[in-house]
């Protein structure tokens, strides 16, 4: 990674008249906006389907794309939907927030109509896509169809024969649910086609995509159902232990994620084949991949299944460099960002160093006593070149919200560090962004909420909470020409400008 800058904004947070950001006109306009702002990177969150908590980190599949992001206008242009049908749906009336209930109830009936009119089985491009992706998609589409057949319950509560994937049961449901299965395959084909077109447009305009891969998969997922041998499950497919994080300054009981843990000895025996396929697919979808919870490859936190908190968990050894050596052997050199936030140990630091991947620095952690890591690591004057610096991430408070929540002493420490005692607190996001931009870090990625100076009403996610997350959206008015030029000026001042952009624009 060369010296550069980017903006963090998930697809779901883009402007749209259809209730959620998608691959439509606004996405292309945002690429143009990023280009005009001199940005090299657009960082997004996982593109996977979300389950009942609306989190992209708890998905029904590690490979599938979220049908919410399919551009409905493109389907109208294609002739499989009418504008009247689309306009008749209530997607919610708030431009800055996602209403997931209305989105779910309104979008899927439309997509089903599009599928039924598509004559997709005779589409040669679709058939080629299925030949290439059937290795994961056939399991996923069957999983989703059977899940609907059983009223949406987790696969562990299905009838015994299909839960355990008996051959006769698999054949029966493939026949009975043929059109439901094909519907989900159609959705993935449409998603992929639209996403790759958008990614190509971004790349042509000098904007690279940073994708996001969660370390774990959801228990209720096609991945776990199709490959239970990959995970720490008993003979009845009940988890032996689950993932999470220990107690820290932010949570006295820790974080109980509930994901199944990997059977790392099995993965090693298979040459990490499942991981190689997963990573290879990610590098097809993105230009650079941020691996979430990177420290879990050194040591992972194991919590007894059935525990109500993360207090009684313990650390166990992960695969370490064996996995990443295999990755280099199979996939060659790839662009990766290692998310190494949280409690740091010497062995985690060594793994990051040995991998050669840039790690992450979050400015908020430098002045927040709740962080259990080494605060000095996050002070901008201590950044190395081989890192990506952030004001905050999707899991953090916005800079303005964070300033409202920390103590007077912590606030004073931040002002002392910046030698800034006069800037009004509501405007302190700019000096803090400037600290990140002028640091030695080769990468600089700023969440859009921080550029806008928004408070915690715009916070994307508060870990270990449900019902209020993943909703924030930027409006068209907020993506102003003035803000774009201000960001561009700052980006160029600190030598992070995307030089693929025509310098004549600076005249």
LUMZA-895922 format. One record per residue (C-alpha): x, y, z; residue number from 1. Coordinates in steps of 0.5 Angstrom, whole numbers, always signed. Layout:
[[X, Y, Z], NUM]
...
***
This chain:
[[+0, +0, +0], 1]
[[+3, +7, -2], 2]
[[+1, +13, +2], 3]
[[-6, +14, +0], 4]
[[-13, +16, +3], 5]
[[-20, +13, +3], 6]
[[-27, +13, +6], 7]
[[-31, +8, +10], 8]
[[-38, +8, +8], 9]
[[-42, +1, +7], 10]
[[-46, +0, +1], 11]
[[-52, +0, +6], 12]
[[-51, +7, +8], 13]
[[-51, +10, +1], 14]
[[-57, +15, -1], 15]
[[-63, +11, -5], 16]
[[-70, +12, -6], 17]
[[-71, +5, -4], 18]
[[-70, +4, +3], 19]
[[-63, +2, +3], 20]
[[-56, +4, -1], 21]
[[-55, -1, -7], 22]
[[-51, -2, -13], 23]
[[-55, +4, -17], 24]
[[-54, +11, -19], 25]
[[-52, +13, -12], 26]
[[-47, +8, -12], 27]
[[-44, +11, -19], 28]
[[-44, +18, -16], 29]
[[-41, +16, -10], 30]
[[-35, +13, -14], 31]
[[-35, +20, -18], 32]
[[-35, +24, -11], 33]
[[-29, +20, -8], 34]
[[-25, +21, -15], 35]
[[-26, +28, -14], 36]
[[-24, +28, -7], 37]
[[-18, +25, -9], 38]
[[-19, +18, -5], 39]
[[-16, +12, -7], 40]
[[-20, +7, -3], 41]
[[-27, +6, -2], 42]
[[-28, +1, +4], 43]
[[-34, -2, +5], 44]
[[-37, -8, +10], 45]
[[-38, -15, +8], 46]
[[-43, -15, +2], 47]
[[-46, -22, +5], 48]
[[-54, -23, +7], 49]
[[-56, -21, +14], 50]
[[-60, -25, +18], 51]
[[-64, -23, +24], 52]
[[-60, -18, +27], 53]
[[-59, -14, +21], 54]
[[-51, -15, +22], 55]
[[-46, -16, +16], 56]
[[-42, -20, +21], 57]
[[-48, -25, +22], 58]
[[-50, -28, +16], 59]
[[-53, -34, +12], 60]
[[-47, -35, +8], 61]
[[-40, -33, +8], 62]
[[-40, -33, +0], 63]
[[-47, -30, -2], 64]
[[-49, -23, -3], 65]
[[-54, -19, +0], 66]
[[-60, -18, -4], 67]
[[-62, -12, -1], 68]
[[-56, -9, -5], 69]
[[-59, -11, -12], 70]
[[-61, -5, -16], 71]
[[-68, -5, -18], 72]
[[-68, +1, -23], 73]
[[-63, -4, -27], 74]
[[-69, -9, -26], 75]
[[-74, -4, -29], 76]
[[-69, -3, -35], 77]
[[-68, -10, -36], 78]
[[-76, -11, -37], 79]
[[-77, -16, -31], 80]
[[-80, -11, -27], 81]
[[-85, -4, -28], 82]
[[-83, +2, -25], 83]
[[-91, +2, -22], 84]
[[-89, -4, -19], 85]
[[-83, -1, -15], 86]
[[-86, +5, -14], 87]
[[-92, +2, -10], 88]
[[-88, -1, -5], 89]
[[-87, +2, +2], 90]
[[-79, +2, +3], 91]
[[-80, +7, +9], 92]
[[-80, +15, +9], 93]
[[-73, +17, +12], 94]
[[-67, +18, +8], 95]
[[-62, +18, +13], 96]
[[-64, +11, +16], 97]
[[-66, +4, +14], 98]
[[-73, +1, +16], 99]
[[-71, -7, +16], 100]
[[-78, -9, +17], 101]
[[-81, -5, +11], 102]
[[-75, -7, +7], 103]
[[-76, -14, +8], 104]
[[-83, -14, +7], 105]
[[-83, -10, +1], 106]
[[-76, -12, -3], 107]
[[-77, -20, -4], 108]
[[-84, -20, -7], 109]
[[-81, -15, -12], 110]
[[-75, -20, -13], 111]
[[-79, -26, -14], 112]
[[-83, -23, -19], 113]
[[-77, -21, -23], 114]
[[-74, -28, -22], 115]
[[-81, -31, -25], 116]
[[-80, -26, -31], 117]
[[-73, -27, -32], 118]
[[-73, -34, -36], 119]
[[-66, -35, -32], 120]
[[-65, -42, -34], 121]
[[-64, -40, -41], 122]
[[-59, -35, -40], 123]
[[-52, -37, -42], 124]
[[-49, -32, -38], 125]
[[-53, -35, -32], 126]
[[-51, -42, -34], 127]
[[-44, -40, -34], 128]
[[-44, -37, -27], 129]
[[-47, -43, -24], 130]
[[-42, -47, -27], 131]
[[-36, -43, -24], 132]
[[-40, -42, -17], 133]
[[-44, -48, -16], 134]
[[-39, -51, -11], 135]
[[-42, -46, -6], 136]
[[-48, -43, -9], 137]
[[-52, -50, -10], 138]
[[-51, -51, -2], 139]
[[-53, -44, +0], 140]
[[-59, -44, -5], 141]
[[-62, -50, -2], 142]
[[-60, -48, +5], 143]
[[-65, -42, +4], 144]
[[-70, -45, +1], 145]
[[-71, -51, +6], 146]
[[-70, -45, +11], 147]
[[-76, -42, +8], 148]
[[-80, -49, +8], 149]
[[-79, -50, +16], 150]
[[-81, -43, +17], 151]
[[-74, -39, +18], 152]
[[-72, -43, +24], 153]
[[-65, -45, +25], 154]
[[-62, -51, +21], 155]
[[-61, -55, +27], 156]
[[-68, -55, +29], 157]
[[-70, -58, +22], 158]
[[-72, -65, +21], 159]
[[-67, -70, +22], 160]
[[-66, -72, +15], 161]
[[-65, -66, +12], 162]
[[-61, -63, +18], 163]
[[-56, -68, +17], 164]
[[-56, -68, +10], 165]
[[-58, -75, +8], 166]
[[-58, -77, +1], 167]
[[-65, -78, +0], 168]
[[-67, -72, +4], 169]
[[-63, -68, -1], 170]
[[-65, -70, -7], 171]
[[-73, -70, -4], 172]
[[-72, -62, -3], 173]
[[-68, -61, -9], 174]
[[-74, -63, -13], 175]
[[-80, -60, -8], 176]
[[-76, -54, -8], 177]
[[-74, -53, -15], 178]
[[-76, -46, -16], 179]
[[-75, -43, -9], 180]
[[-67, -46, -10], 181]
[[-67, -43, -17], 182]
[[-70, -36, -14], 183]
[[-64, -36, -10], 184]
[[-59, -37, -15], 185]
[[-62, -32, -19], 186]
[[-61, -27, -14], 187]
[[-54, -29, -13], 188]
[[-53, -28, -21], 189]
[[-56, -21, -21], 190]
[[-52, -19, -15], 191]
[[-45, -21, -17], 192]
[[-47, -18, -24], 193]
[[-49, -11, -21], 194]
[[-43, -11, -16], 195]
[[-38, -13, -21], 196]
[[-40, -8, -26], 197]
[[-40, -3, -20], 198]
[[-33, -5, -18], 199]
[[-30, -5, -25], 200]
[[-33, +3, -26], 201]
[[-29, +4, -19], 202]
[[-23, +1, -21], 203]
[[-23, +5, -28], 204]
[[-24, +11, -24], 205]
[[-18, +10, -20], 206]
[[-22, +8, -14], 207]
[[-20, +1, -10], 208]
[[-25, -3, -6], 209]
[[-23, -5, +1], 210]
[[-27, -11, +3], 211]
[[-28, -14, +9], 212]
[[-28, -21, +11], 213]
[[-30, -23, +18], 214]
[[-26, -29, +22], 215]
[[-32, -33, +24], 216]
[[-38, -35, +20], 217]
[[-45, -36, +24], 218]
[[-48, -42, +27], 219]
[[-54, -41, +23], 220]
[[-51, -41, +16], 221]
[[-50, -45, +10], 222]
[[-43, -46, +11], 223]
[[-44, -49, +18], 224]
[[-50, -54, +15], 225]
[[-46, -56, +9], 226]
[[-39, -57, +13], 227]
[[-40, -59, +20], 228]
[[-33, -62, +20], 229]
[[-30, -55, +20], 230]
[[-32, -53, +26], 231]
[[-32, -55, +34], 232]
[[-39, -59, +34], 233]
[[-41, -65, +37], 234]
[[-44, -71, +34], 235]
[[-51, -68, +34], 236]
[[-48, -61, +31], 237]
[[-49, -58, +38], 238]
[[-43, -53, +39], 239]
[[-37, -55, +44], 240]
[[-35, -48, +45], 241]
[[-37, -41, +42], 242]
[[-33, -35, +40], 243]
[[-33, -28, +43], 244]
[[-28, -23, +47], 245]
[[-26, -23, +54], 246]
[[-28, -17, +59], 247]
[[-25, -10, +58], 248]
[[-26, -3, +59], 249]
[[-32, -3, +55], 250]
[[-36, -9, +57], 251]
[[-35, -12, +64], 252]
[[-38, -19, +62], 253]
[[-34, -19, +55], 254]
[[-37, -20, +48], 255]
[[-41, -27, +47], 256]
[[-41, -27, +39], 257]
[[-44, -34, +39], 258]
[[-40, -36, +33], 259]
[[-38, -44, +32], 260]
[[-30, -44, +33], 261]
[[-26, -48, +28], 262]
[[-23, -54, +28], 263]
[[-16, -52, +27], 264]
[[-13, -59, +27], 265]
[[-18, -61, +21], 266]
[[-16, -55, +17], 267]
[[-9, -56, +17], 268]
[[-10, -63, +15], 269]
[[-14, -61, +9], 270]
[[-8, -56, +7], 271]
[[-13, -50, +9], 272]
[[-17, -52, +3], 273]
[[-24, -48, +6], 274]
[[-20, -42, +8], 275]
[[-16, -42, +1], 276]
[[-23, -42, -3], 277]
[[-26, -37, +2], 278]
[[-20, -32, +1], 279]
[[-19, -33, -7], 280]
[[-27, -31, -7], 281]
[[-26, -25, -3], 282]
[[-20, -23, -8], 283]
[[-24, -24, -14], 284]
[[-30, -19, -10], 285]
[[-25, -14, -7], 286]
[[-18, -10, -9], 287]
[[-16, -11, -2], 288]
[[-19, -15, +4], 289]
[[-19, -13, +11], 290]
[[-19, -19, +16], 291]
[[-23, -18, +22], 292]
[[-21, -20, +29], 293]
[[-14, -22, +26], 294]
[[-11, -24, +33], 295]
[[-16, -30, +33], 296]
[[-11, -33, +28], 297]
[[-6, -33, +34], 298]
[[-10, -34, +40], 299]
[[-18, -35, +40], 300]
[[-22, -34, +46], 301]
[[-26, -40, +47], 302]
[[-33, -39, +51], 303]
[[-37, -46, +54], 304]
[[-43, -47, +50], 305]
[[-49, -44, +54], 306]
[[-45, -39, +58], 307]
[[-49, -33, +58], 308]
[[-43, -28, +58], 309]
[[-36, -29, +56], 310]
[[-33, -28, +63], 311]
[[-32, -36, +63], 312]
[[-28, -36, +57], 313]
[[-21, -38, +56], 314]
[[-15, -37, +50], 315]
[[-13, -43, +46], 316]
[[-8, -43, +40], 317]
[[-10, -41, +33], 318]
[[-6, -43, +26], 319]
[[-2, -37, +26], 320]
[[+3, -37, +20], 321]
[[+2, -44, +18], 322]
[[-5, -41, +15], 323]
[[-2, -35, +12], 324]
[[+4, -39, +9], 325]
[[-1, -43, +6], 326]
[[-4, -37, +3], 327]
[[+2, -34, +0], 328]
[[+4, -41, -3], 329]
[[-3, -42, -6], 330]
[[-6, -35, -8], 331]
[[+1, -31, -8], 332]
[[+2, -24, -5], 333]
[[-5, -21, -4], 334]
[[-7, -14, -1], 335]
[[-9, -15, +6], 336]
[[-11, -11, +12], 337]
[[-10, -14, +19], 338]
[[-15, -12, +24], 339]
[[-11, -13, +30], 340]
[[-15, -8, +35], 341]
[[-17, -10, +42], 342]
[[-12, -14, +47], 343]
[[-5, -14, +44], 344]
[[+0, -19, +46], 345]
[[+7, -20, +44], 346]
[[+5, -26, +40], 347]
[[+0, -22, +36], 348]
[[+5, -17, +35], 349]
[[+9, -22, +32], 350]
[[+4, -25, +28], 351]
[[+2, -19, +25], 352]
[[+10, -17, +24], 353]
[[+11, -24, +21], 354]
[[+5, -23, +16], 355]
[[+8, -17, +13], 356]
[[+1, -14, +13], 357]
[[-1, -7, +15], 358]
[[-5, -7, +21], 359]
[[-10, -2, +24], 360]
[[-9, +4, +28], 361]
[[-15, +8, +31], 362]
[[-14, +15, +34], 363]
[[-20, +14, +39], 364]
[[-16, +9, +43], 365]
[[-10, +13, +44], 366]
[[-14, +17, +49], 367]
[[-19, +13, +52], 368]
[[-18, +9, +58], 369]
[[-23, +4, +57], 370]
[[-18, +1, +52], 371]
[[-14, -5, +55], 372]
[[-9, -4, +49], 373]
[[-3, +0, +49], 374]
[[-5, +7, +48], 375]
[[+2, +9, +46], 376]
[[+1, +5, +40], 377]
[[-5, +9, +37], 378]
[[-1, +16, +38], 379]
[[+0, +18, +31], 380]
[[+7, +20, +32], 381]
[[+8, +13, +34], 382]
[[+5, +10, +27], 383]
[[+10, +6, +23], 384]
[[+9, +7, +15], 385]
[[+6, +0, +15], 386]
[[-1, +1, +18], 387]
[[-8, +4, +16], 388]
[[-10, +9, +21], 389]
[[-17, +11, +22], 390]
[[-21, +16, +27], 391]
[[-25, +10, +29], 392]
[[-29, +4, +26], 393]
[[-36, +2, +24], 394]
[[-36, -1, +32], 395]
[[-34, +5, +35], 396]
[[-37, +12, +37], 397]
[[-36, +17, +32], 398]
[[-31, +22, +34], 399]
[[-36, +28, +36], 400]
[[-40, +22, +40], 401]
[[-34, +20, +43], 402]
[[-31, +27, +45], 403]
[[-38, +27, +49], 404]
[[-37, +21, +52], 405]
[[-30, +21, +55], 406]
[[-28, +24, +61], 407]
[[-25, +31, +62], 408]
[[-18, +29, +63], 409]
[[-18, +24, +57], 410]
[[-21, +30, +53], 411]
[[-15, +35, +56], 412]
[[-10, +30, +54], 413]
[[-13, +30, +47], 414]
[[-12, +37, +47], 415]
[[-6, +37, +50], 416]
[[-3, +32, +44], 417]
[[-6, +37, +39], 418]
[[-4, +43, +42], 419]
[[-11, +46, +41], 420]
[[-15, +49, +46], 421]
[[-19, +54, +42], 422]
[[-23, +50, +37], 423]
[[-30, +48, +39], 424]
[[-31, +41, +41], 425]
[[-36, +41, +35], 426]
[[-31, +42, +30], 427]
[[-25, +38, +33], 428]
[[-26, +32, +28], 429]
[[-22, +36, +23], 430]
[[-16, +37, +27], 431]
[[-17, +30, +29], 432]
[[-17, +28, +22], 433]
[[-11, +32, +20], 434]
[[-7, +28, +25], 435]
[[-9, +22, +22], 436]
[[-7, +25, +15], 437]
[[-1, +27, +17], 438]
[[+2, +21, +20], 439]
[[+7, +16, +17], 440]
[[+2, +11, +16], 441]
[[+1, +9, +9], 442]
[[-6, +8, +9], 443]
[[-11, +13, +12], 444]
[[-19, +11, +12], 445]
[[-24, +16, +15], 446]
[[-31, +14, +17], 447]
[[-36, +19, +13], 448]
[[-39, +20, +19], 449]
[[-33, +23, +22], 450]
[[-32, +28, +16], 451]
[[-39, +30, +17], 452]
[[-38, +32, +24], 453]
[[-44, +27, +26], 454]
[[-45, +25, +33], 455]
[[-47, +18, +36], 456]
[[-54, +18, +33], 457]
[[-50, +17, +26], 458]
[[-46, +11, +30], 459]
[[-47, +5, +25], 460]
[[-46, -1, +31], 461]
[[-45, -2, +38], 462]
[[-42, -9, +39], 463]
[[-47, -13, +43], 464]
[[-53, -10, +42], 465]
[[-59, -11, +38], 466]
[[-64, -7, +34], 467]
[[-61, +0, +33], 468]
[[-55, -2, +29], 469]
[[-53, -2, +22], 470]
[[-59, +3, +20], 471]
[[-55, +10, +19], 472]
[[-55, +13, +12], 473]
[[-52, +19, +9], 474]
[[-56, +24, +5], 475]
[[-55, +27, -2], 476]
[[-55, +34, +1], 477]
[[-49, +31, +6], 478]
[[-45, +29, +0], 479]
[[-44, +36, -2], 480]
[[-39, +39, -7], 481]
[[-36, +44, -1], 482]
[[-34, +38, +3], 483]
[[-31, +34, -3], 484]
[[-26, +40, -4], 485]
[[-25, +40, +3], 486]
[[-23, +33, +3], 487]
[[-19, +34, -3], 488]
[[-15, +40, -1], 489]
[[-13, +36, +6], 490]
[[-11, +30, +2], 491]
[[-7, +33, -3], 492]
[[-4, +37, +3], 493]
[[-1, +31, +6], 494]
[[+1, +27, +0], 495]
[[-4, +22, +0], 496]
[[-8, +25, -7], 497]
[[-10, +20, -12], 498]
[[-5, +22, -17], 499]
[[-9, +18, -22], 500]
[[-14, +24, -22], 501]
[[-13, +29, -27], 502]
[[-8, +35, -24], 503]
[[-12, +40, -28], 504]
[[-17, +39, -23], 505]
[[-13, +43, -18], 506]
[[-12, +49, -23], 507]
***
